């Protein structure tokens, strides 16, 4: 009898806990930033990468390029604006990054 009562309480508490947690919706998924295209610098000290943010009003993702130290510090956004930037590639000496923005290449 005690075992049945205990089991019933555990099931009831588990059910309540499951219903009390917030649900992950499609809007939550849309709002997640998309990180991609990691490119490590030739000296191995920095990484360039892209971050895409969805603009629901225009139904487009705007992607920009960031650079940070390999340990995760010194994070900087190096492109901005209404046009997306993508495909970062380090120069052989690691002093410049080539990329594509709005259908044109840039530095």
C-alpha positions in Angstrom: 0.0 0.0 0.0 2.8 2.4 0.9 4.7 1.5 -2.3 1.6 2.3 -4.4 1.0 5.6 -2.7 4.7 6.6 -3.1 4.6 5.7 -6.8 1.4 7.7 -7.3 3.0 10.8 -5.7 6.2 10.4 -7.8 4.1 10.2 -11.0 2.0 13.2 -10.0 5.0 15.3 -9.2 6.7 14.3 -12.4 3.7 15.2 -14.5 3.4 18.6 -12.8 7.1 19.3 -13.4 6.7 18.4 -17.1 3.8 20.8 -17.5 5.4 23.7 -15.6 8.4 23.9 -17.9 8.2 26.5 -20.7 7.7 25.2 -24.2 10.2 25.7 -27.0 8.3 27.3 -29.8 9.0 28.0 -33.5 9.5 31.7 -32.6 12.2 30.6 -30.1 13.9 28.7 -32.9 13.8 31.6 -35.3 15.3 33.9 -32.6 18.4 31.7 -32.1 21.5 33.2 -33.6 23.2 31.1 -36.3 27.0 30.8 -35.8 29.1 29.3 -38.6 32.1 29.5 -41.0 34.8 29.3 -38.4 38.3 30.1 -39.9 41.4 30.0 -37.7 44.1 32.5 -38.4 47.4 31.2 -39.8 49.2 31.8 -36.5 46.4 30.0 -34.6 45.7 32.9 -32.3 42.3 34.2 -33.6 39.2 32.8 -35.3 36.9 34.6 -37.7 33.3 33.4 -37.8 29.8 34.5 -39.0 26.7 35.2 -36.9 23.3 35.2 -38.6 20.3 36.9 -37.1 16.8 36.4 -38.6 14.7 39.5 -39.5 11.2 38.2 -39.3 9.7 41.3 -41.0 11.8 40.9 -44.1 12.0 37.1 -43.9 15.8 37.2 -44.3 18.8 36.3 -42.3 21.5 39.1 -41.9 24.9 37.6 -41.4 27.9 39.5 -40.1 31.6 38.6 -39.5 33.2 38.5 -36.0 36.8 37.9 -34.9 37.9 36.7 -31.4 40.9 35.3 -29.7 41.1 31.5 -29.8 40.5 31.5 -26.0 37.1 33.2 -26.5 38.2 36.7 -25.3 38.5 39.9 -27.3 35.3 39.4 -29.4 34.8 42.1 -32.1 32.3 42.5 -34.9 34.1 43.5 -38.1 31.2 43.9 -40.5 27.8 45.6 -40.1 25.0 47.0 -42.2 22.0 45.9 -44.1 23.8 43.6 -46.4 25.1 40.2 -45.2 28.8 39.4 -45.1 30.0 35.8 -45.4 32.9 33.5 -46.3 35.7 35.0 -44.2 39.2 33.8 -45.3 42.4 34.9 -43.6 45.3 36.2 -45.8 48.5 34.1 -45.6 50.1 36.5 -43.2 47.0 36.7 -41.0 46.7 40.5 -41.2 43.6 40.7 -43.4 40.3 38.9 -43.9 38.7 38.6 -47.3 34.9 38.1 -47.4 31.8 38.5 -49.5 29.2 41.1 -48.7 26.1 41.9 -50.6 27.3 39.8 -53.6 30.6 41.6 -53.8 34.0 40.7 -52.2 35.6 43.0 -49.6 38.5 43.3 -47.2 
